[in-house]
């Protein structure tokens, strides 16, 4: 069964390489992977939210969700499962990004992107939809750049969404959103 899934994964990756690769798209996909590295774009989005009462809880939920997927995904699942990346199986592929040294499953870029974008979507659908599109583009860049299998990306999407929904519902259930929104920052000195 795993061999069959891996064959499908490589068929999708090879289709992307044969039919979608283009010089102008190469730089776009490298950029999308770069901004997704370590959740950079999402932290840059979340941190300013912390300073405004109306968006503070959303920013906290984003950061917590990304933290959970980082801890469980990068330090847990990846090492437990130990799946080799496609670029290390097919080492002849021309790389657009540096060859990652960590394991492949699930995609960390995808997990953090969907955790963050889903957090925003749950609080503000109008703002969340374009961020979900950006999360999808970051996820696709991982396939285009041949550093993840489609099943890594799919698992990352589901993982990020699930964690974000759970964190959101915990905040709602225990009314943490009200407590966080009413925090007052005071300056001493």
N, C-alpha and C positions, 0 to 999 in steps of 0.2 A: 504493500500500500504506500509506504513512504517513497519507494522508488518511483511509483507512478506519479505521485504528487510532485516529486523533484523533476520528472520529465516534463510535466505540464508547466512548472515554474520556469524551466529553461526554455521551453517553447515560447512562452510569453516574453521573456527577456530577449531572446534571439529575434523575435518579431519586432520588438521595439528597436533593437540595434539595426536591423535590416531595413525597416520601413519608416522610422520616425527620426532617426539621427540626421541632424543638419547643423552646419557650422554656426548659424545664428542661434539655434536652440541650445547648442552645447553650452554657450556662456550663460544663458538663462538658467539652465538646469544646474550648473555649477553654483550660480548665485543662490538659487533656492536651497540647495543642500547646505551652503555656507551659512545662510541666515538661520537655518534650522539646527545648526551645530550647537549642542548644549542648551537648546531652547532659547538662544540669544534673542531672537525677534520677539518671542513671547514674554520674556522677562522685561524687555524694553517697553512692551505694551502694558504689562501688569504693574510695574513699579509706580508709574505716575497715578494709577488708579487708587493706590493706597492713600493718597493725600486728599482725596475728595470723598466726603461722606456718602454720596450717592453711589459711588463705584467701589468703595473700599472693600466691601465683602467679596465682590467679584474678583478683585485683585488678589485677595487672600485665598479664595477658592482656586484660582488659577495656579498660584504658586504652590499651594499644598498638593494639588492634583499632579502638577509636574514633578514635585518632590517624591510623591508616592510612586509614580511610574519610573522615575530615575532609580530609586532604591530597589523596588521589586523587579523592574525590567533589566536595568543595566547590571546591577550587582547580584540579582537573584536568578531570574529566568535565563538570561543569556549564558551564564556560567553553568547552570544546571543542565540546560539542553545542549549547549556546546555545538550549535550548528555552524558549519564552515560557510563563509560568504561565497556567493557565486563567482566573484572575481578571483578568489583563491582556488576554486575548483577549475575554472577556465582561465588560467593565468595568461593566456594569449590575448585576451581582450584588451583593447586600447583604453586605458584609464584616463578620465577627465579630471578626477579628484584623486587625492592620495589614497592608497590602498589601506583601508582600516585594519587594525590588528585585533580588534575585539570580535566576539562571535556575532552571529547574524540575527538570531531569533529571540525576541521580536525586534522590529525596527524602533530604535530609540528616538530618532528624528520624528517618526510618524506618531509614536506614543505621546511624546510631549506636545507635538503640534495639535493632535486631536484632543488631548486633555485640556489644553489651554483654550482652543477654539470652542469646544463644547461648553466649557465653563462660562464663556462670554455668551454663547447662544442661550444658555439656560436663564441668564439674567436679562439679556437684551437681544431678542431675535433679529432685529434690524441690523445691529452691529455684528452679531454672531455669524450670519450667513456669509458675508465676504471673508470672515476669518476662517470659516470652514472650507471655503474655496481655496484660500491660501494654504491651509493645512493639507488639503488634497494635493495641491501642486508640489508642496515640499515632499509629500509621500511619493508622488510620481517621480520626482527627481531622483529618489533613491533607486528606483527601477532603471531609469534612463542612464544613471551613472554606474549601473551594474554592481552596486554594493549590497543590494538586498534582493531576495527572492520575493515574488508576489505574495506568497503566504506569510512572509515576515512582515510585510507592509499591512496586509489584511489583519493579521494578529495585532499589530501595533495600533491600527485604527480602533479595533474592538476593545483593546486593553485601555487605551487613552480615554475613549468615550465612557467605558464602564467605570473607571476610577473617578472621572469627573462627575458623573451622575451620582455615584455613591457619596462623594465628598459634599456635593451640593445638597443632597437629601439629608445628610447628617447635620449640616448647618441649619437647614430648615427645621428639622425635627427637634433639635435642641435649642432653637432660637438663637443660635450663635450669630446669625446675620444682624440681629438687633443690637447685640452687645458690641460687635465690631464696628458697626456704623456709628455708634454713640461714643466710641473712644475719642478722647480729647487729647491732642498733642499739646503739651505745654513746654515753653522754653524757659529754662532757668539760667540765671547768670546775669 
